[in-house]
C-alpha cells in the first residue's frame, strides 16, 4: 500500500491547569485540568460542522504524556474507534528551575533574562530546562515521524499539545517567527485544521527547515 501523500492536522491546544490560571510557569508538571475547562473544550470541539466532518474521518490522535493532554485527546477523539498515541517527545516545554514560579516573580528576579525570553524566546533555555526552539524541533520531529508511517492518501491526524508546545508548532504551521508565540498563547481553547503535503514533511526532516 502506498504511503500517504497529504495530511490534515487537527491541532488542539490542551486545557489549562490551575498553575496556568494562577500565572505560574507550568511545563512538565503533571497537573489536572482547571475546573470547567474540559467542558468548555467539549463545546468548542463539537461546535464546528467542518470540524465534526474531519473528526469523523480521523484515524489517529497524537498527544503528550500528561494527564491533561490525554484527557483532551479523548475529547478530540470522541466516542469512535480513533487510536490515541502518546509520545514523550510531544510533551510540554521543560522549564527546569523555573517550573512553578510565578511569572511576575521571575521577571522581578531576572529582568534581563526574562526580557530576552520574551523578545527572543527561541534563544533562552531555563536552568536545567530547554528552549522553545528545542521544543519546536522535538515536537515537529515526532509529528513528522508518525505522519510518514501512515498509509493511504489524505490522512487526518489529531495533535494535542500543552500550551508552549502548541504555540511553537502553530508558529511553524502559520509560517510565523517564534517571537510571536506569546500572542498565540493568549488564545483560549481552540482546534484548527492545517494541510501538509508529504514533500514538506520530508523536506523538514532532511533539512531541519524552520522559521527563524
N, C-alpha and C positions, 0 to 999 in steps of 0.2 A: 504494500500500500504506500502511495507517495506521501511525502511529508507535507504538512500544511504550508501554504504559500502566503496566507493572510490571516491576521489575528485581530480580534476585537477585545480590548481590555476594558473591563468594568472596574474602575478604580474607586475604592471606598475608603474614606477616612474613618478609622476606628473611633469609637466613642471616647469621650474624655473621662478621666478618673477624678477622684477627689483632689489629688495633688494638682492636676491641671486647673481645676476650679479655684484652688487657693493660690494660683500663680506660682506654684512651686515647679522647679525643673524636674520633669518626670521622664526618665529614659527607660532603662531596662527593668525598673522596679515593677513587679507583677501585682498590680492593684486592680480591684474590680471596677466596673463602670460606675460613674457617678449616678446618683439617684435620678431616675426618669429618662436618662439619655438613650437607653436601648429602645424604649417605647417610641421616643422621637425618631430614632433611626428607622424603625419598622415603618413608621408613617412616610418617611422620605422614600424608602425603597419601594413601597407599594403605591406611591402617588403617581408615578410616571407610566403612561401607557407604553411609550417607547422602551423604557427600561424593563417593563414586565415582559415584553416580547423577546428582548435579548436574554433575559434570565431564563425564559422557557427553553432556549436552545443552548444554555450554558452547561458545560460538562465538568468544569473544574473550578474550584476556588482555592487560591493560594493565600496563605497568611503567615504571620509570625507566630512565635510560641507563647505569647502572653495570653492569659485567660480572657481579657477583654477583646483581643484580636480574634480569638477563636469564637467567642460569643457573637461578634459582629459578622464573622464568616458564616455562621449558621443562619443569621438573619438574611444575608445576601443569598445564600444557597436555597433558602426556602424549604419546603417540605418534599421536594423532589429527590431523585437519586443522583444528586450532584456530589461529586467527590470533593472533600476538603483535604488539602495537603498542607501540612505545617512544616516550615523550614526555619532553622535558626538564622539563616542568612537574611531572612525577611524581617528580622526583629528591629526594634527601635534603636535610635542613637544611644550609644553608651556614653553617659555623661560623667563617668568616673567620679571624682571627688565633688563634682557639682551636683550630684544626684540628691534630690530632695531639698535643695537650697531655694529659698525664696528669691525670685528674680531680682527684686529691689535690693535685697541684701548683697547679691552677687555684684550688682552694679556699684553699690556703695564701697564694697571691699576691694574690687579690682576694676576701677573705672576704665583704664586704658585697654585691658584685655577684653572687657565687656564691649567697649566701643568697637574694637576690631572685629569681634564676633558678630556684632550687628551689621557692620558695614561690609565685611568680607567673610561671611560665615564659613565658606569652604576652607579657609586657611587656618582656622583655630581649632585645636583639639583640647578639651578639658584635661587636667591631670588624670592619668590612668584611663582616659576615655578615647574617643575617636572624633574626627572632624565630620562635618556634613558631607564633604566631598567623598570621604571614605565610605559613608553610608550609601551615597548615591551609587558608587561603583559596586558595592557589595550587593545591594538590592537589585539593581538592574542586571548584574551578572547572574544572579539566581533566577530572576524572572525569565531572562532570555534562554538560560539553560533549559528551563522547563518548556518554554514555547517551542524550541527547536526539536523537542522529542515528540510533539503532537503529530498525529496522523490526520489525514483528510484535510479538506480546504475550509477556510472561513471559520476557524476555531474561535469560540467565545470563552474567555477566561476571566474570572473574578480575581481581583487583587485587593486584599485588605491589609492596610498598613497603619501603624500608630502615627501620630501627627508629624513628627520630624521626618520619618522615613517617607510618609505620604507626600510631604511638601517638596522634598528634593526630587522624588520621582515625577511629581506633577510639573516641576520646573523643567525637567528633561523632556517630558511629553509635550509641554507647551512651547519648547524651544526658548526658554527664558533663563537668564543667569541665576545662579544660586543666591545672589544678593536679594532677589525678590521673594525668597522663601518666607520671610516674616509676614509679608502681606497675605500670602496664601494661608498662613496658619491662623489668621483671624476668622476664617470661614468656619461655619458650623458643620453639622453632619451633611455629607454630600456624596453622591455617586455620579460619576461621569464616564462616558464611553470614549475610547480612543482607538484609532485604527493604526495598525503597524503591518508592514509587509516583511516578508522573510529576508529580503535583501538588506533592509535597515537593521534588523536584528543581527544578522551575520556580520555586517559592517561594524557594528558596535563591539561585538565580541572579538573581532580580529584586530581592530584599530583602537579600541577603547575611546571612541568618539564621545565627546560630551560638550556641554555648553559651559563656557568659562564663567 
